[in-house]
């Protein structure tokens, strides 16, 4: 994933969070036996993780994105899904 600037990284993370919330709400009443909804959420989580790999922990973007992701993971919508742990792990960003 290539982002031309830091604003695009933040936008991508925000869009993925919105997408996750909408898809998980849909999953609560729609038949996902063919796993299409789950695949969208998985792809969104992967995009979040890829975006976080590009954020330097020392940048001003790091705490903002970290807080966004922690809030998303702790919102309850991801309860019972492995994606919650993946989002929390991504919220730690990189250690370098």
Buried (B, 14 or more C-beta within 10 A) or exposed (E): EEBEEBEBBBEBBEEBBEBBBBBBEEBEEEEBEEEEBBEBBBEBBBBBBBBBEBBEEEBEBBEEBBEBBBEBBBBEBBEEBEBBEBBBEBBEBEEE
